[in-house]
Amino acid sequence: MTQKQFIRASLTVVPLGLVALTVVAFIVFFTKEPAELKAASEVSSMFRKEISEKDLRDSVTMLATTIGPRHAGEYRKLNTAATWIESSLGPSNMGYTVEKQVYGVDGREFRNLIAELPGGEKAREIIVVGAHYDSVPDCPGANDNGTGVAALLAIANAFVGTKHPRTVRFVAFTNEEPPYFQTESMGSLVYARACRERGDTIVAMLSLETLGYYTDAPESQRFPPSLRGRYPSTGNFLALVGNAKSGDLVAQGAAAFRARSDFPLETAALPGIIPGVGFSDHWSFWEVGYPAIMATDTAMFRYPYYHLANDTPEKIDFAAFTRVVKGLSGVVRGWAEAPVVPAKAQKEAPRMGQKR
């Protein structure tokens, strides 16, 4: 080979070699999972956003102060609350696609709002987290049920972008309060029946009801007569409540709560006929055979301002409320990721039409 031929061959082979090395390096780099991507995948089921006292306070203030009483008699305000919840969950904020379940009562339309986080290998199994956004007349509804909606939004926000085996649905219900309570027009009953008709496999439902009032005052906690002496007389705890057939579900929820929060917790799995046991949206799921429990500060058995005009945000213990919601986020995550108690027919509920 002459010197000229050698130079020509070098000019051809060397660039081809560099190209080959570049291709190999490209393949190796992009087929090997970078450390930061691996770390991200390892925490993909962690919470996106930590639950904060400020967010909870802002949500309660929006519902109770900016909007105020919201019910069929204040139809515009009820719709304003629905629109705000939809916007909070929706694409421009949390990023969920919000489904509206619209149904008619006395010639007017009412809305349940549903945001779904699709599951993985157990996507057909569904966890429902629900709270009603209406109030009774002449009541700002800060605790009942502004706190429930605030908790719903905070937990939904914490779950944005996370991945879990089971599907999680966050549902804001309308028309929980009288005159619709435990009637055909109760929003959660309309929703639960639609789920049953579709054949949805709801393996657990958590109702978020009146969550923000805690006190260390002696004898601040009351109970129905049959329960007196069985639970603390100081109203400084959260209660997880189910009917007599949901004891295992209550126990599982309590274990998950305590793993996430050290806030005082009491549990009860009682006959549904006892006053208070079925006094929220979980009752609707019992009616159609889905397992469900309620998280509550016990409402009328503790809260001095229950269904009154002074149910306002300054009555809420937001520091305690924040600890409670963090614990409840653990309940939802535990059900989304771990085995839940097999669904059982839920028969022991108050009779249709039994009022608070």
TORGU-780264 format. One line per 10 residues: number of its first residue (from 1); for each residue x, y, z of N, C-alpha, C, CB. Coordinates in steps of 0.1 Angstrom, whole numbers. Glycine has a CB too. Layout:
NUM) X/Y/Z/X/Y/Z/X/Y/Z/X/Y/Z ~ ...
This chain:
1) 9/-12/0/0/0/0/9/12/0/-10/0/12 ~ 6/21/-9/14/34/-10/9/43/1/12/40/-24 ~ 18/53/4/14/63/14/1/70/11/26/74/15 ~ -1/73/-2/-14/80/-6/-26/71/-3/-13/84/-21 ~ -25/58/-6/-36/48/-4/-38/47/12/-32/35/-10 ~ -28/47/19/-29/46/34/-37/58/40/-15/45/41 ~ -33/70/35/-40/82/40/-54/82/36/-33/94/34 ~ -57/77/23/-71/77/19/-79/67/27/-72/73/4 ~ -73/55/30/-80/45/38/-83/50/53/-72/32/39 ~ -73/57/58/-74/62/72/-86/73/73/-61/69/76
11) -86/81/62/-97/91/62/-111/85/61/-95/101/51 ~ -112/73/56/-125/66/55/-128/58/67/-125/57/42 ~ -118/50/72/-121/41/83/-123/47/96/-109/31/84 ~ -114/58/99/-115/64/112/-128/71/115/-104/75/113 ~ -134/78/105/-147/84/108/-158/73/110/-151/93/96 ~ -157/62/101/-166/51/103/-165/45/117/-164/41/93 ~ -153/44/122/-151/39/136/-157/48/146/-137/37/138 ~ -155/61/144/-161/70/154/-176/70/154/-156/85/151 ~ -182/68/142/-196/67/141/-201/55/148/-201/67/126 ~ -194/44/146/-198/31/153/-197/32/168/-189/20/148
21) -186/39/173/-185/40/187/-196/49/193/-171/46/190 ~ -199/59/185/-210/68/189/-223/61/191/-212/80/180 ~ -226/53/180/-239/45/181/-239/35/193/-240/37/168 ~ -228/28/195/-227/19/207/-229/27/220/-213/12/207 ~ -222/38/221/-224/46/233/-238/51/235/-214/58/233 ~ -244/55/224/-258/60/225/-267/48/229/-263/65/211 ~ -265/36/224/-274/25/228/-272/21/243/-271/13/219 ~ -259/21/247/-256/18/261/-262/28/270/-241/17/263 ~ -260/41/267/-265/51/276/-280/51/277/-261/65/270 ~ -287/50/266/-302/51/267/-309/38/270/-307/56/254
31) -302/27/270/-308/15/274/-305/12/289/-304/3/266 ~ -296/18/294/-293/17/308/-300/27/316/-277/18/311 ~ -308/23/326/-316/33/334/-307/42/342/-326/25/343 ~ -308/55/339/-300/64/347/-304/63/362/-301/78/342 ~ -294/67/371/-297/66/385/-308/74/389/-284/70/393 ~ -309/87/384/-320/95/388/-334/90/383/-318/109/383 ~ -334/84/371/-347/78/367/-350/66/375/-346/74/352 ~ -340/58/379/-343/47/388/-348/51/401/-331/38/390 ~ -342/62/407/-347/67/419/-361/72/418/-338/78/424 ~ -364/79/407/-378/84/405/-388/72/405/-379/92/393
41) -384/61/398/-393/50/397/-396/44/410/-388/40/387 ~ -386/44/418/-387/37/432/-396/45/441/-373/36/438 ~ -398/58/438/-407/66/447/-420/70/440/-400/78/452 ~ -423/63/428/-434/67/420/-447/65/428/-435/58/408 ~ -448/57/438/-460/55/446/-461/64/458/-462/41/450 ~ -451/73/460/-451/82/471/-460/94/468/-436/87/474 ~ -463/102/477/-472/114/475/-465/125/467/-477/119/489 ~ -473/130/458/-468/141/450/-466/154/458/-477/144/438 ~ -475/157/466/-475/170/473/-479/168/487/-485/180/466 ~ -471/172/496/-474/171/511/-486/179/514/-462/175/519
51) -494/173/523/-507/179/527/-503/190/537/-516/169/534 ~ -509/202/534/-505/214/542/-516/220/549/-498/224/533 ~ -514/226/560/-524/234/568/-529/245/560/-518/239/581 ~ -521/252/552/-525/264/544/-535/259/534/-513/270/538 ~ -532/249/527/-542/244/516/-555/240/522/-536/232/509 ~ -555/234/534/-568/230/540/-575/242/545/-565/221/552 ~ -568/252/551/-575/264/555/-581/272/543/-565/273/563 ~ -573/273/533/-578/280/521/-591/273/515/-567/280/510 ~ -591/260/515/-603/253/509/-615/255/518/-600/238/508 ~ -613/254/531/-625/256/540/-630/270/539/-621/253/555
61) -621/280/539/-624/294/538/-632/297/525/-612/303/539 ~ -627/291/514/-634/293/501/-649/288/502/-627/285/490 ~ -651/276/508/-664/271/508/-673/278/518/-664/256/512 ~ -668/281/530/-676/286/541/-678/301/541/-671/281/554 ~ -667/308/536/-667/323/537/-670/329/524/-654/328/543 ~ -662/325/514/-663/331/500/-676/327/494/-652/327/491 ~ -680/314/495/-692/309/489/-703/310/499/-690/295/483 ~ -702/304/510/-712/304/521/-722/292/520/-719/317/521 ~ -733/294/526/-744/283/526/-746/279/511/-757/288/532 ~ -747/266/509/-748/260/496/-757/248/496/-734/256/490
71) -768/249/490/-779/239/491/-789/242/480/-785/237/505 ~ -799/234/479/-809/236/469/-816/249/470/-820/225/469 ~ -818/254/482/-823/268/484/-814/279/480/-828/269/498 ~ -801/276/480/-791/286/475/-784/279/463/-780/289/486 ~ -793/277/453/-789/269/441/-776/275/434/-800/268/431 ~ -776/288/433/-764/294/426/-752/291/434/-767/309/425 ~ -752/292/447/-740/290/455/-736/275/455/-743/295/470 ~ -746/267/455/-743/252/453/-736/250/440/-756/244/454 ~ -740/256/430/-733/254/417/-720/261/416/-742/260/405 ~ -718/272/424/-705/278/425/-695/269/432/-706/292/432
81) -700/263/442/-691/253/449/-687/242/440/-698/248/462 ~ -697/236/433/-694/225/423/-684/230/413/-707/220/417 ~ -686/242/407/-676/246/397/-662/248/403/-681/260/391 ~ -661/253/415/-648/255/421/-641/242/424/-650/263/435 ~ -649/232/429/-643/219/431/-638/213/418/-653/209/438 ~ -647/214/408/-643/208/395/-630/215/389/-654/210/385 ~ -629/228/391/-617/235/386/-605/231/394/-620/250/387 ~ -607/229/407/-595/226/416/-590/212/412/-600/225/431 ~ -598/203/409/-594/189/405/-589/189/390/-605/180/407 ~ -594/198/382/-593/197/368/-579/200/362/-602/206/362
91) -579/199/348/-566/200/341/-557/212/344/-569/200/326 ~ -563/224/347/-555/236/349/-550/236/363/-564/248/346 ~ -554/228/372/-549/227/385/-542/214/389/-560/230/396 ~ -550/204/393/-544/191/397/-541/183/384/-553/184/406 ~ -549/185/374/-547/177/362/-556/166/359/-533/172/362 ~ -566/164/368/-575/153/366/-585/157/355/-582/149/379 ~ -590/146/348/-602/148/340/-614/146/349/-602/138/328 ~ -623/156/350/-634/155/360/-646/151/352/-636/168/367 ~ -652/140/357/-665/136/351/-676/142/360/-666/120/351 ~ -687/146/353/-699/152/360/-710/142/359/-703/166/354
101) -715/137/370/-727/129/370/-739/139/373/-726/117/380 ~ -747/142/363/-758/151/365/-771/144/366/-758/161/352 ~ -779/148/375/-792/142/377/-802/152/381/-792/130/387 ~ -815/150/378/-825/160/381/-833/157/394/-834/160/369 ~ -836/168/400/-845/168/412/-854/180/411/-837/168/425 ~ -867/178/410/-877/189/410/-874/199/399/-877/196/424 ~ -870/194/387/-868/203/376/-855/210/375/-879/213/375 ~ -846/207/385/-833/213/384/-822/202/384/-831/222/397 ~ -810/206/379/-799/197/378/-789/198/389/-792/199/364 ~ -785/187/394/-775/186/405/-763/178/400/-781/181/418
111) -751/180/406/-739/174/401/-731/167/411/-730/184/394 ~ -727/154/409/-716/148/415/-704/149/407/-719/133/418 ~ -692/151/412/-680/153/405/-670/142/408/-674/167/409 ~ -664/136/398/-656/124/399/-643/126/392/-663/112/394 ~ -632/124/400/-618/125/394/-612/111/397/-609/136/400 ~ -607/105/386/-601/91/388/-587/90/385/-609/82/378 ~ -580/83/394/-566/80/392/-565/65/388/-557/83/405 ~ -562/62/376/-563/48/371/-552/39/378/-560/47/356 ~ -556/27/381/-547/18/388/-539/10/378/-555/8/396 ~ -531/1/383/-522/-8/375/-528/-22/374/-508/-9/382
121) -521/-32/380/-525/-45/378/-538/-49/384/-514/-54/383 ~ -543/-41/393/-556/-44/399/-566/-32/396/-555/-46/414 ~ -565/-27/384/-572/-15/381/-587/-16/382/-569/-10/367 ~ -592/-28/380/-607/-31/381/-612/-29/395/-610/-45/375 ~ -603/-30/405/-607/-29/419/-606/-14/422/-598/-38/428 ~ -616/-8/428/-617/6/429/-618/10/444/-629/12/422 ~ -611/20/448/-612/27/461/-619/40/458/-598/29/468 ~ -630/43/465/-637/56/464/-635/64/477/-653/53/462 ~ -631/76/475/-629/86/486/-639/97/483/-614/92/487 ~ -649/99/492/-660/108/490/-663/118/501/-672/100/487
131) -668/130/497/-672/140/507/-683/148/500/-660/149/511 ~ -693/152/508/-704/160/503/-701/175/504/-718/157/510 ~ -705/183/494/-701/197/494/-713/206/497/-695/200/480 ~ -724/201/499/-736/209/503/-736/212/518/-749/203/498 ~ -743/222/522/-746/225/536/-760/226/539/-738/238/540 ~ -764/227/552/-778/229/555/-781/244/553/-782/224/569 ~ -794/248/552/-797/262/551/-792/271/563/-812/264/550 ~ -788/283/559/-784/293/569/-771/288/577/-795/296/579 ~ -763/280/571/-751/275/578/-740/275/568/-753/260/583 ~ -729/282/571/-717/283/562/-711/269/560/-707/292/568
141) -713/260/569/-708/246/566/-693/245/566/-713/241/554 ~ -686/252/575/-671/251/575/-667/237/579/-665/261/585 ~ -672/232/590/-669/218/595/-677/208/587/-670/217/610 ~ -690/211/586/-699/202/579/-704/208/566/-711/198/589 ~ -698/206/555/-687/196/554/-675/202/546/-692/183/547 ~ -672/215/549/-661/221/543/-648/213/546/-659/235/547 ~ -647/208/558/-635/201/561/-634/188/553/-635/198/576 ~ -645/181/551/-645/169/543/-641/172/529/-659/163/543 ~ -646/182/523/-642/186/509/-627/190/509/-651/197/503 ~ -623/198/518/-609/202/519/-600/190/520/-606/211/531
151) -603/180/528/-596/168/529/-595/160/516/-601/159/540 ~ -607/159/510/-608/152/497/-598/159/486/-622/153/491 ~ -599/172/486/-590/179/476/-575/177/479/-593/194/475 ~ -572/178/492/-558/177/496/-552/163/493/-556/180/511 ~ -561/152/496/-556/139/493/-555/136/478/-566/128/500 ~ -565/141/471/-564/140/456/-552/147/451/-577/146/450 ~ -548/158/456/-536/165/451/-524/158/455/-536/179/458 ~ -524/151/467/-512/143/471/-510/131/461/-513/139/485 ~ -521/126/456/-520/114/447/-517/117/433/-533/106/449 ~ -517/130/429/-515/133/414/-502/127/409/-515/148/412
161) -503/119/398/-491/114/392/-485/102/399/-480/124/392 ~ -491/97/410/-486/85/416/-492/73/410/-489/85/431 ~ -486/61/412/-491/49/406/-493/38/417/-480/43/396 ~ -505/32/416/-509/22/426/-516/10/419/-518/28/436 ~ -516/-1/424/-523/-13/418/-538/-10/416/-521/-25/426 ~ -544/-4/425/-559/-2/424/-562/12/419/-566/-5/438 ~ -574/13/413/-579/26/409/-584/34/421/-590/24/398 ~ -582/47/421/-587/55/432/-596/66/426/-576/62/440 ~ -608/67/431/-617/77/426/-620/87/438/-631/71/421 ~ -619/100/434/-622/111/444/-635/117/439/-610/121/444
171) -645/116/448/-659/120/444/-664/130/454/-668/108/444 ~ -669/141/448/-676/152/456/-691/150/454/-671/166/452 ~ -698/148/464/-713/145/463/-721/157/466/-716/133/473 ~ -732/158/460/-742/169/463/-753/163/471/-747/175/450 ~ -762/171/477/-774/167/483/-773/156/494/-784/163/472 ~ -763/158/503/-763/148/514/-772/153/525/-748/147/519 ~ -773/166/527/-781/171/538/-796/171/536/-776/186/540 ~ -804/172/547/-818/173/545/-822/184/536/-825/174/559 ~ -832/183/528/-843/173/528/-839/160/520/-856/178/523 ~ -827/159/515/-824/148/506/-817/137/513/-815/153/495
181) -813/138/526/-806/128/533/-813/115/533/-803/133/547 ~ -806/105/529/-812/91/528/-825/90/520/-814/86/542 ~ -826/98/509/-837/97/500/-831/93/486/-845/110/500 ~ -840/91/477/-836/88/463/-828/99/457/-849/85/455 ~ -829/111/462/-822/123/456/-808/126/462/-830/135/456 ~ -804/118/472/-791/120/478/-780/116/468/-790/110/491 ~ -771/126/466/-761/125/456/-753/112/456/-752/136/456 ~ -749/108/468/-740/96/469/-748/83/466/-734/95/483 ~ -761/83/469/-769/71/466/-771/70/451/-783/72/473 ~ -773/82/444/-774/82/429/-761/76/424/-777/96/424
191) -750/81/429/-737/76/424/-735/61/427/-726/84/430 ~ -737/57/439/-735/43/443/-743/34/434/-737/41/458 ~ -756/37/432/-764/29/424/-759/28/409/-779/34/424 ~ -754/39/404/-749/39/390/-737/30/390/-745/53/386 ~ -728/30/400/-717/21/400/-721/7/401/-708/24/413 ~ -731/3/409/-736/-10/409/-742/-15/396/-746/-12/420 ~ -749/-6/390/-755/-9/377/-745/-12/366/-765/2/372 ~ -734/-4/367/-723/-7/357/-715/-19/360/-713/5/357 ~ -716/-24/372/-708/-36/377/-694/-32/382/-707/-45/365 ~ -693/-19/387/-680/-15/392/-676/-23/404/-680/0/395
201) -664/-27/405/-659/-35/417/-653/-25/427/-649/-45/413 ~ -661/-19/436/-656/-10/446/-653/-19/458/-667/1/450 ~ -640/-19/462/-636/-28/473/-635/-21/486/-622/-34/470 ~ -636/-7/486/-636/1/498/-640/15/495/-622/0/506 ~ -648/21/504/-652/35/503/-650/42/516/-667/36/498 ~ -644/54/515/-641/62/527/-649/75/526/-626/65/529 ~ -658/77/535/-666/89/536/-659/99/545/-680/87/540 ~ -656/111/540/-650/122/548/-660/131/553/-639/129/540 ~ -663/131/566/-674/138/571/-671/146/584/-686/128/574 ~ -672/159/584/-671/168/596/-658/164/604/-683/166/604
211) -647/169/599/-634/164/604/-625/174/612/-626/160/592 ~ -630/186/615/-621/196/620/-622/201/634/-623/207/611 ~ -630/195/643/-632/201/656/-627/191/667/-647/204/659 ~ -617/196/674/-610/188/685/-608/196/697/-597/182/680 ~ -611/191/709/-609/198/721/-605/189/733/-623/205/725 ~ -597/195/742/-593/188/754/-602/191/766/-579/191/757 ~ -613/198/763/-623/201/774/-629/188/780/-633/211/769 ~ -629/187/793/-635/175/799/-650/174/795/-634/175/814 ~ -655/162/793/-669/159/790/-674/166/778/-678/163/802 ~ -665/168/768/-668/174/756/-673/165/745/-656/182/750
221) -672/152/748/-677/142/739/-689/135/744/-665/131/736 ~ -699/134/735/-712/127/738/-714/115/729/-724/136/737 ~ -723/106/733/-725/94/725/-740/90/726/-717/82/729 ~ -745/82/717/-759/77/719/-759/69/732/-763/68/707 ~ -770/67/739/-771/61/752/-764/47/752/-785/59/756 ~ -766/39/742/-760/26/742/-745/25/741/-766/18/730 ~ -738/36/739/-724/37/737/-717/44/749/-720/43/724 ~ -724/50/757/-718/58/768/-710/49/777/-729/65/777 ~ -698/54/780/-689/46/789/-679/37/781/-696/38/798 ~ -682/36/768/-673/27/760/-662/34/753/-682/20/750
231) -663/48/752/-654/56/745/-650/68/753/-659/60/731 ~ -639/75/750/-635/87/758/-645/97/759/-622/92/752 ~ -645/105/770/-655/116/772/-649/129/768/-659/116/786 ~ -636/129/763/-630/141/758/-629/141/743/-616/143/764 ~ -633/151/736/-635/151/722/-622/155/714/-646/160/717 ~ -611/148/716/-599/151/710/-594/140/701/-588/154/721 ~ -603/132/695/-599/121/687/-607/121/674/-601/108/694 ~ -601/114/664/-608/111/652/-615/97/653/-599/111/639 ~ -626/95/647/-633/82/647/-634/76/633/-647/84/654 ~ -631/64/632/-634/56/620/-646/47/624/-621/47/615
241) -656/48/616/-669/42/620/-674/34/608/-680/53/624 ~ -679/22/611/-685/13/602/-697/6/608/-675/3/596 ~ -704/-2/600/-715/-10/605/-709/-23/610/-726/-12/595 ~ -718/-32/615/-714/-44/622/-706/-53/613/-726/-51/628 ~ -708/-52/600/-702/-61/590/-689/-56/585/-711/-64/579 ~ -685/-44/589/-673/-37/584/-662/-36/594/-676/-23/578 ~ -662/-45/604/-652/-44/614/-638/-46/609/-654/-54/625 ~ -636/-56/600/-623/-58/594/-618/-46/586/-623/-71/585 ~ -627/-40/579/-623/-28/571/-619/-16/580/-635/-24/562 ~ -627/-14/591/-623/-4/601/-610/-7/606/-634/-4/612
251) -607/-19/610/-594/-23/616/-583/-20/606/-594/-37/621 ~ -585/-24/594/-574/-22/584/-572/-7/582/-578/-29/571 ~ -582/1/581/-581/15/579/-574/21/591/-594/22/578 ~ -577/17/603/-570/22/615/-555/19/615/-577/16/628 ~ -551/7/611/-537/4/611/-530/13/601/-535/-11/607 ~ -536/15/589/-530/24/579/-529/39/584/-537/24/566 ~ -539/43/591/-539/57/597/-528/58/607/-553/60/604 ~ -527/49/616/-517/50/626/-502/49/621/-519/39/637 ~ -501/42/609/-488/42/603/-483/55/598/-487/31/593 ~ -493/64/595/-490/77/589/-491/89/599/-499/79/577
261) -499/87/610/-502/98/619/-503/93/633/-515/105/615 ~ -498/101/643/-499/97/657/-511/104/663/-487/101/664 ~ -520/109/655/-532/116/661/-541/106/667/-540/124/650 ~ -547/109/679/-556/100/686/-567/95/677/-562/106/699 ~ -570/82/678/-580/75/669/-588/65/677/-573/68/657 ~ -601/66/675/-610/56/680/-617/49/669/-620/62/690 ~ -621/36/670/-628/29/660/-641/23/665/-619/18/654 ~ -650/21/656/-663/15/660/-669/8/648/-673/26/665 ~ -673/-4/650/-680/-12/640/-693/-17/647/-672/-24/634 ~ -704/-10/644/-716/-11/652/-728/-13/644/-718/2/661
271) -739/-18/650/-752/-20/642/-755/-6/636/-763/-25/651 ~ -759/-7/623/-762/6/616/-774/13/621/-764/3/602 ~ -782/7/629/-794/13/634/-791/23/646/-804/3/639 ~ -779/22/651/-775/32/662/-773/46/656/-761/27/669 ~ -779/56/662/-779/69/656/-764/74/654/-786/79/665 ~ -762/79/642/-748/84/638/-740/74/630/-741/88/651 ~ -742/62/632/-734/52/625/-735/53/610/-737/38/629 ~ -747/56/605/-749/57/590/-751/71/586/-760/48/586 ~ -747/81/593/-751/95/590/-741/102/581/-751/103/603 ~ -738/96/570/-731/102/559/-731/94/546/-716/105/563
281) -723/97/537/-724/91/523/-720/77/523/-715/99/514 ~ -713/71/533/-710/57/533/-723/49/533/-701/54/545 ~ -733/54/540/-746/47/540/-751/43/526/-756/56/547 ~ -749/52/517/-754/50/503/-747/37/497/-751/62/494 ~ -734/35/500/-727/24/495/-731/11/502/-712/26/497 ~ -735/12/515/-740/0/521/-754/-4/515/-743/3/536 ~ -761/6/511/-774/3/505/-773/-6/492/-781/16/502 ~ -762/-4/485/-761/-12/473/-751/-23/474/-757/-3/461 ~ -746/-26/486/-738/-38/489/-723/-36/488/-742/-48/479 ~ -718/-23/488/-704/-20/488/-699/-18/502/-701/-8/479
291) -687/-22/505/-681/-20/518/-676/-5/520/-669/-29/521 ~ -680/1/531/-677/15/533/-676/18/548/-687/24/526 ~ -667/29/551/-666/34/564/-666/49/564/-654/28/572 ~ -667/55/576/-667/70/577/-656/74/586/-681/75/582 ~ -649/85/582/-640/92/591/-646/105/596/-626/95/584 ~ -647/108/609/-654/119/614/-649/123/628/-669/116/615 ~ -651/136/631/-649/140/645/-661/138/654/-645/155/645 ~ -671/131/648/-683/127/655/-694/137/654/-681/123/669 ~ -692/148/647/-702/158/643/-711/162/655/-711/152/633 ~ -724/159/655/-733/165/665/-730/159/679/-747/161/661
301) -723/149/680/-719/143/693/-708/151/700/-716/129/692 ~ -702/161/693/-691/169/699/-692/183/695/-678/163/694 ~ -695/186/682/-693/199/677/-705/208/681/-693/199/661 ~ -702/219/689/-712/228/694/-720/236/684/-707/237/704 ~ -714/237/672/-719/246/662/-725/238/650/-708/255/656 ~ -728/225/652/-733/216/642/-746/222/636/-735/202/648 ~ -746/224/623/-758/228/616/-763/242/620/-769/218/617 ~ -754/250/625/-757/264/630/-750/274/622/-754/265/645 ~ -755/287/623/-750/298/615/-735/301/619/-758/310/617 ~ -731/297/630/-717/299/634/-708/287/632/-716/303/649
311) -711/278/623/-702/268/618/-693/275/608/-709/256/612 ~ -683/282/613/-674/291/605/-659/286/607/-675/305/610 ~ -650/290/598/-637/285/598/-629/287/611/-629/292/587 ~ -631/297/618/-623/299/631/-626/289/641/-626/313/636 ~ -637/281/639/-640/270/649/-631/258/646/-654/266/648 ~ -624/257/635/-617/246/631/-603/246/637/-616/244/616 ~ -598/235/643/-585/233/647/-576/228/635/-584/223/660 ~ -571/238/628/-564/234/615/-551/226/617/-561/247/608 ~ -544/228/628/-532/220/631/-536/206/633/-525/226/643 ~ -546/203/641/-551/190/644/-557/184/631/-561/189/655
321) -565/192/624/-571/188/611/-560/183/601/-579/199/605 ~ -549/190/600/-539/186/591/-533/173/595/-527/197/591 ~ -531/170/607/-526/157/612/-536/146/608/-523/157/627 ~ -548/149/610/-559/139/606/-559/136/591/-573/145/610 ~ -558/146/583/-558/144/568/-546/136/564/-559/157/561 ~ -534/139/570/-522/131/566/-525/116/570/-510/136/574 ~ -531/114/581/-534/100/585/-544/93/575/-539/99/599 ~ -554/101/571/-564/96/562/-558/93/548/-575/105/561 ~ -548/101/544/-541/98/531/-534/85/532/-531/110/528 ~ -529/81/544/-523/68/546/-533/57/544/-517/67/559
331) -546/59/549/-556/49/547/-559/47/532/-569/54/554 ~ -560/58/525/-563/56/510/-551/49/503/-565/70/504 ~ -539/53/507/-528/47/500/-527/32/504/-515/54/504 ~ -529/29/517/-529/15/521/-539/7/513/-532/14/536 ~ -551/12/511/-561/4/504/-557/3/489/-575/10/505 ~ -551/14/484/-547/14/469/-536/4/466/-543/28/465 ~ -528/1/476/-516/-7/474/-516/-21/480/-504/1/479 ~ -524/-22/491/-523/-35/498/-537/-42/497/-520/-32/513 ~ -537/-55/501/-549/-62/501/-560/-55/510/-547/-77/505 ~ -572/-55/505/-583/-50/514/-592/-62/517/-591/-39/506
341) -600/-60/527/-609/-70/532/-619/-73/520/-617/-65/544 ~ -621/-86/517/-630/-89/506/-644/-82/508/-632/-104/505 ~ -649/-78/497/-662/-71/498/-673/-80/503/-666/-66/484 ~ -681/-75/513/-692/-82/518/-705/-74/516/-690/-85/534 ~ -716/-81/515/-729/-74/514/-731/-66/527/-740/-84/512 ~ -734/-53/525/-736/-44/536/-751/-42/538/-729/-30/533 ~ -757/-49/547/-771/-49/549/-775/-41/561/-776/-63/550 ~ -767/-39/571/-771/-33/584/-770/-18/583/-763/-39/595 ~ -779/-12/577/-779/3/575/-792/8/581/-776/7/561 ~ -792/21/584/-805/27/588/-815/26/577/-803/42/592
351) -828/26/581/-838/25/571/-838/37/562/-852/23/578 ~ -842/35/549/-844/46/540/-853/57/546/-849/41/526 ~ -848/69/546/-856/80/551/-854/84/565/-870/77/548 ~ -846/76/572/-843/79/587/-835/92/587/-836/67/594 ~ -839/102/594/-833/115/594/-823/116/606/-843/126/594 ~ -814/126/604/-806/129/615/-813/137/626/-794/138/610
